[in-house]
Amino acid sequence: MQVLQVQLEIRPDPAEVGRARRWARSRLAGSGIEADEPLAETLILLVSELVTNAVVHTGRPAVLRLFVPDAASAPTAGERAVGEVVATVRLEVVDASTRAPRPRCADGDDTNGRGLALVDGLADRWGWSAEGAGKRIWCEVDRCSSATTLVTGCDAAPVVSSVAAPVVYGDLAYEAV
């Protein structure tokens, strides 16, 4: 299966979060993931959280990357075995801050501090690594996964990788973090 990589440059402006969501919706639809699918809704929420964190906590430009299965090469539902994970969608946000992401435990009345708990609860995997003079925060959602329940605990911990290994999705190879 071939995976398409697309990216969007993000300015350090909170209005960019809405633009990133619209852009991601159109790219997901182009890959066969319709806007009314639970997967699309989960991915858009993850885009919103990761881009918001980059814009709010760094005040610097960032890059949003999507790695999505090519609709032309994705198996149909009839070709899948029950419970089989068919494809993984990966989101990455690269920013110019070296500060590590830190999950927080928000109190009931707090208006922020829940973003990484949402990412941890919605993504099948997530983590971060240093990249150049900044960092890359990523998350992955398996297309056939039912892992869409929200984790409310405050002990979420990202996967930190210091050594990258090449990963191949179909015909596309990229550095896994």
Secondary structure, 3 states (H helix, E strand, C coil): CCEEEEEEEECCCCCHHHHHHHHHHHHHHHCCCCCCCHHHHHHHHHHHHHHHHHHHHHCCCEEEEEEEECCCCCCCHHHCCCCCCCCEEEEEEEECCCCCCCCCCCCCCCCCCCHHHHHHHHCCEEEEEEECCEEEEEEEEECCCCCCCCCCCCCCCCEECCCCEEEEECCEEEEEC
